[in-house]
Amino acid sequence: MQELLRVLDPGTEDWGLARLIDPSRLPAHVAIIMDGNGRWAKRRFLPRVAGHKAGVDSVRSVMETAARLRVEVLTLYAFSSENWKRPKSEIDTLFRLLRFFLRQELATMMEQNIQLNAIGRIEDLPEQARDELHRVIGLTSRNNGLKVNLALNYSGRSDIIDGVNRLIEEARAQGQLGSLEISEEMLQGAVSTSGLPDPDLLIRTSGEMRISNFLLWQIAYAEIYVTQTYWPDFRCADLLRAILDFQKRERRFGGLSALERVQAEDQVAEAVPVR
């Protein structure tokens, strides 16, 4: 927390919000559906690609803020499997921006000890973007600070299917396919985020109330925060507001709070006559 406060100007909104954060109750894993680039551009009578370009600044701001907060994992939904339906010119621009971002931010990732990873069917990305992605992943692989996952050509359904197929292939290779029974623990270890904590906080920008096929297995108990802010306008203060909202919630994971358990036990005692 002190690392973040050092780079913020005292008296600013960012600084004030940062001081309210409880560093002992940070979400370990924050996942973000970065939405609203096109509408941001339309409101300004700009082409859609202008929104994507502006969104790069938001990625930079959020990544650096999360690193300074000492969040463990940040997963950004950058390109879904369904996004291939968009015009080729827009897709080409998105992957040029990806390459630009990777080259531009490598020094910052190294300086802030950020480790970059990618989830999704990366093998289907354009060759130049894929090569640059692998290069930066390799160069940051020894960093042990914030882990940033870029979800590229990603589908939550495909993630589950790919995980199941990995388990089937492993069982076949070991001659155990006939006795294979897939458990939650096995699938947890086979999906793309294996080894990482599940998201505690899922943020969606632009006000849309959809999951959009993102981390379907992993967000079973994530706290969901939706903001009307379009992604190109999302900055440090917006991330801090989402975390503050998260810290106000009581996470039950399907159970009851301590107070609710006591109340429930009292109600049962009153309802059941003592003999």
C-alpha positions in Angstrom: 0.0 0.0 0.0 2.8 2.4 0.9 4.3 1.7 -2.6 1.1 3.0 -4.2 0.7 6.0 -1.9 4.3 7.1 -2.7 3.5 7.6 -6.4 0.1 9.4 -5.8 -0.2 13.1 -5.1 -1.5 13.8 -1.6 -5.0 15.3 -1.7 -6.0 13.8 -5.0 -9.0 11.4 -5.4 -6.6 8.4 -6.0 -4.7 9.2 -2.9 -7.8 9.5 -0.8 -9.2 6.2 -2.0 -5.9 4.4 -1.6 -5.8 5.5 2.1 -9.2 3.8 2.7 -8.0 0.4 1.4 -7.4 -2.3 4.0 -4.2 -4.0 2.8 -5.1 -7.1 4.8 -8.3 -7.7 2.8 -7.1 -7.3 -0.7 -8.5 -9.7 -3.4 -5.8 -12.1 -4.3 -7.1 -12.4 -7.9 -8.8 -9.6 -9.8 -10.4 -10.4 -13.2 -11.6 -7.7 -15.5 -13.9 -7.8 -18.5 -12.6 -4.7 -20.4 -15.8 -3.5 -22.2 -16.9 -0.3 -23.8 -14.1 0.7 -26.2 -16.5 1.0 -29.2 -19.1 3.0 -27.4 -16.5 5.3 -25.9 -15.3 6.0 -29.4 -18.8 6.4 -30.8 -19.7 9.0 -28.2 -16.7 11.0 -29.4 -17.6 10.5 -33.1 -14.4 8.5 -33.5 -13.7 5.2 -35.2 -13.9 2.1 -33.0 -10.2 1.6 -33.2 -9.7 4.9 -31.4 -11.4 3.3 -28.4 -9.1 0.3 -28.5 -6.0 2.6 -28.7 -7.3 4.6 -25.7 -7.9 1.4 -23.8 -4.2 0.6 -23.8 -3.7 3.4 -21.3 -6.2 1.8 -19.0 -4.4 -1.5 -19.1 -1.2 0.2 -18.2 -2.8 2.1 -15.3 -4.6 -0.9 -13.9 -1.6 -3.2 -14.2 0.7 -0.7 -12.4 -1.9 0.0 -9.7 -2.4 -3.7 -9.0 1.3 -4.3 -8.9 1.8 -1.5 -6.3 -1.1 -2.8 -4.3 0.6 -6.2 -4.2 -2.4 -8.0 -5.7 -1.3 -11.5 -6.6 -3.1 -12.0 -10.0 -4.7 -9.8 -12.6 -6.6 -11.4 -15.5 -7.7 -9.2 -18.3 -10.2 -10.3 -21.0 -8.5 -8.9 -24.0 -9.8 -10.9 -27.0 -12.6 -13.5 -26.8 -13.0 -16.4 -29.2 -16.2 -14.7 -30.4 -14.3 -11.5 -31.3 -13.1 -13.1 -34.6 -16.5 -12.2 -35.9 -15.5 -8.5 -36.0 -14.2 -6.8 -39.2 -10.7 -7.9 -40.2 -9.4 -4.4 -40.1 -10.5 -4.1 -36.5 -8.9 -7.4 -35.6 -5.7 -6.5 -37.3 -5.6 -3.2 -35.3 -6.2 -5.1 -32.0 -3.2 -7.4 -32.6 -1.0 -4.5 -33.7 -2.0 -2.8 -30.4 -1.1 -5.9 -28.5 2.4 -6.0 -30.0 2.8 -2.3 -29.3 1.7 -2.7 -25.7 4.0 -5.7 -25.1 7.0 -3.8 -26.5 6.1 -0.6 -24.7 5.4 -2.1 -21.3 8.2 -4.7 -21.1 10.5 -2.3 -19.2 7.8 -1.5 -16.7 7.0 -5.2 -16.2 10.7 -5.9 -15.5 11.0 -2.8 -13.2 7.8 -3.7 -11.2 8.6 -7.5 -11.1 5.4 -8.3 -13.1 5.1 -11.8 -14.7 3.1 -11.9 -17.9 1.1 -15.0 -18.9 -1.5 -15.7 -21.5 -4.6 -18.0 -21.4 -6.7 -19.1 -24.3 -6.0 -20.8 -27.6 -2.9 -18.8 -28.2 -1.8 -21.0 -31.1 -4.5 -19.5 -33.3 -3.2 -15.9 -32.9 -1.5 -14.1 -35.8 2.1 -15.2 -36.0 3.7 -11.8 -35.2 1.5 -11.2 -32.2 2.0 -14.8 -30.9 5.8 -14.5 -31.3 5.9 -11.2 -29.4 3.7 -12.6 -26.7 5.9 -15.6 -26.2 9.0 -13.4 -26.2 7.7 -11.2 -23.4 6.3 -14.1 -21.4 9.8 -15.7 -21.5 11.6 -12.5 -20.5 9.3 -11.9 -17.5 9.0 -15.6 -16.5 11.4 -15.2 -13.5 9.6 -12.2 -12.1 7.7 -13.1 -8.9 5.4 -10.1 -8.3 2.0 -9.5 -9.9 1.0 -12.2 -12.3 -0.8 -10.7 -15.3 -2.9 -13.1 -17.4 -4.0 -11.8 -20.8 -7.0 -13.8 -22.0 -6.6 -14.0 -25.8 -8.7 -16.0 -28.1 -10.3 -17.1 -24.9 -13.6 -18.8 -24.2 -14.7 -20.1 -20.8 -16.5 -23.0 -22.3 -13.5 -23.9 -24.4 -11.3 -23.7 -21.3 -13.4 -26.3 -19.6 -13.5 -28.5 -22.7 -9.7 -28.2 -23.2 -9.2 -29.1 -19.5 -11.4 -32.2 -19.8 -9.6 -33.3 -23.0 -6.2 -32.9 -21.2 -7.4 -35.2 -18.5 -8.7 -37.7 -21.0 -5.4 -37.7 -22.9 -3.4 -38.1 -19.7 -5.6 -41.1 -18.7 -5.3 -42.6 -22.2 -1.5 -42.3 -22.1 -1.4 -44.1 -18.7 -3.8 -46.8 -19.8 -6.4 -45.6 -17.3 -9.1 -44.2 -19.6 -11.6 -46.8 -18.8 -11.5 -46.0 -15.1 -11.3 -42.2 -15.5 -13.6 -40.2 -13.1 -13.1 -36.5 -13.3 -13.3 -34.7 -9.9 -13.5 -30.9 -9.2 -9.9 -31.0 -8.0 -8.7 -32.7 -11.2 -10.4 -30.1 -13.5 -9.2 -27.3 -11.3 -5.7 -28.4 -12.1 -6.4 -28.8 -15.8 -8.0 -25.4 -16.7 -5.9 -22.5 -18.0 -5.5 -20.9 -14.6 -4.1 -24.0 -12.9 -2.0 -23.2 -9.9 -3.5 -19.7 -9.4 -6.2 -18.7 -6.9 -9.7 -18.3 -8.4 -10.8 -14.7 -8.9 -12.1 -13.0 -5.8 -13.3 -10.0 -7.7 -14.7 -9.8 -11.2 -15.0 -6.3 -12.6 -17.0 -5.5 -15.7 -16.9 -2.0 -17.3 -19.5 -0.2 -19.4 -22.5 -1.3 -17.3 -23.3 -4.5 -19.2 -24.7 -7.3 -16.9 -23.1 -10.3 -18.6 -20.3 -12.7 -18.0 -19.6 -13.1 -21.7 -18.1 -16.6 -21.5 -15.2 -15.5 -19.2 -13.6 -17.8 -16.6 -16.9 -19.7 -16.3 -15.3 -22.4 -14.1 -13.2 -20.0 -12.0 -15.7 -17.4 -11.0 -18.1 -19.6 -9.1 -17.7 -17.6 -6.0 -16.2 -14.3 -7.3 -17.7 -11.0 -6.1 -19.0 -9.2 -9.2 -18.6 -5.4 -9.5 -20.2 -3.6 -12.5 -19.3 0.0 -13.3 -20.9 2.3 -15.9 -17.4 3.6 -16.8 -16.2 2.6 -20.3 -12.9 0.8 -20.3 -10.8 3.7 -21.9 -11.8 5.9 -18.9 -11.1 3.2 -16.3 -8.1 4.2 -14.2 -6.5 3.8 -10.7 -9.4 5.4 -8.9 -11.9 3.1 -10.6 -9.9 0.0 -9.5 -9.6 1.3 -6.0 -13.4 1.9 -5.8 -14.0 -1.7 -6.9 -11.7 -3.0 -4.3 -13.3 -0.8 -1.6 -16.7 -2.2 -2.6 -15.3 -5.7 -2.4 -14.0 -5.1 1.1 -17.5 -4.1 2.3 -18.9 -7.5 1.3 -19.1 -10.5 3.6 -18.1 -13.6 1.6 -20.0 -16.7 2.7 -19.1 -19.2 -0.1 -22.6 -20.8 0.3 -22.5 -20.8 4.1 -23.7 -18.3 6.8 -22.0 -15.6 8.6 -21.2 -16.1 12.3 -24.2 -14.0 13.3 -26.5 -15.7 10.9 -25.4 -19.1 12.3 -26.3 -18.1 15.8 -29.6 -16.7 14.7 -30.4 -19.9 12.7 -29.5 -22.1 15.7 -31.8 -20.0 18.0 -34.6 -20.2 15.5 -34.3 -24.0 15.2 -34.2 -24.3 19.0 -37.4 -22.3 19.3 -39.2 -24.2 16.6 -38.3 -27.7 17.9 -40.0 -28.4 21.3 -37.8 -29.8 24.1 -39.1 -33.1 25.4 
